[in-house]
Amino acid sequence: MQHIAFIGLGNMGGPMAINLVRAGFSVSGVDLSAEALQHFSDNGGKAAASVAEAIQDADAVISMLPAGRHVEGLYLGDNGLIAHLPAGTLVLDCSTIAAHTARSVGSVASDAGLRFLDAPVSGGTAGAAAGTLTFMVGGDAANVEAARPLLAAMGKNIFHAGDIGAGQTAKVCNNMLLGILMAGTAEALALGVKNGLDPAVLSEIMSKSSGRNWALELYNPWPGVMENSPASRGYSGGFMSELMLKDLGLAEETALQSHAANPLGALARNLYESHVAEGNGKLDFSSIVNQFRH
């Protein structure tokens, strides 16, 4: 594969596409943001004026879009990509969407002779920039192997979770746990600070004790504790709270459809819903700590 069409050059898609360029692929990218297109072009990518232009002669198509409705709008219908891509084209959707949406799009794509994979990621914007993302992939094993060179250019860990939709299920399970861990970490730190503890000292104690977790050790939510975390730059960048709310909603939807219990996931979703409703949707999800600092 030499020519890749990349659709969606935002905070995640942009650096992912640039890493493909750096790995030697010819990449045509498209995005609604002129600034994102310019940044992509400045880093060696080919900025396309439209999706139709981007997919011309593409061996593979990769999409990274905000929500399921955008994925359906891109791929389905008479004007969708599925109707215009030649059979055999490898299609990777890296968006985080509902598993049933991935299965629906994947079924139409497979019927059209396309090699479709749902391949959501974990690792955030830092992982996207560094090329160290974790991919959770759903689809046929042969298609996963065909996509491996592309995935390896963008990530460090590649997991074949199962059939189409399995990648999305793995992703919502992971992000539900992440939301729970971040809220719990924030609550614990706020409790300690209100009782006179230094948040950096408490973080060190917990990171060496049974409360240790990713949010505490690598993405600390308390300002000033971790130099490079979003908390120490006003919660800018990173993974927006409104996106965490979306993912927690997907987890709750998945639980309802499969009759699975998710009381902690639902509680985390309620916390983030209140947080976003107060105008914090664009702040990094670690800003949930402010809900416990009042």
Secondary structure as GFF3:
##gff-version 3
##sequence-region A 1 294
A	DSSP	beta_strand	3	7	.	.	.	ID=ss1
A	DSSP	alpha_helix	13	22	.	.	.	ID=ss2
A	DSSP	beta_strand	26	30	.	.	.	ID=ss3
A	DSSP	alpha_helix	34	42	.	.	.	ID=ss4
A	DSSP	beta_strand	46	47	.	.	.	ID=ss5
A	DSSP	alpha_helix	51	54	.	.	.	ID=ss6
A	DSSP	beta_strand	60	63	.	.	.	ID=ss7
A	DSSP	alpha_helix	68	75	.	.	.	ID=ss8
A	DSSP	three_ten_helix	81	83	.	.	.	ID=ss9
A	DSSP	beta_strand	90	93	.	.	.	ID=ss10
A	DSSP	alpha_helix	99	111	.	.	.	ID=ss11
A	DSSP	beta_strand	115	118	.	.	.	ID=ss12
A	DSSP	beta_strand	121	122	.	.	.	ID=ss13
A	DSSP	alpha_helix	124	130	.	.	.	ID=ss14
A	DSSP	beta_strand	133	138	.	.	.	ID=ss15
A	DSSP	alpha_helix	141	154	.	.	.	ID=ss16
A	DSSP	beta_strand	155	162	.	.	.	ID=ss17
A	DSSP	alpha_helix	166	194	.	.	.	ID=ss18
A	DSSP	alpha_helix	199	207	.	.	.	ID=ss19
A	DSSP	alpha_helix	214	218	.	.	.	ID=ss20
A	DSSP	three_ten_helix	230	233	.	.	.	ID=ss21
A	DSSP	alpha_helix	241	258	.	.	.	ID=ss22
A	DSSP	alpha_helix	263	275	.	.	.	ID=ss23
A	DSSP	pi_helix	276	280	.	.	.	ID=ss24
A	DSSP	three_ten_helix	285	292	.	.	.	ID=ss25
###
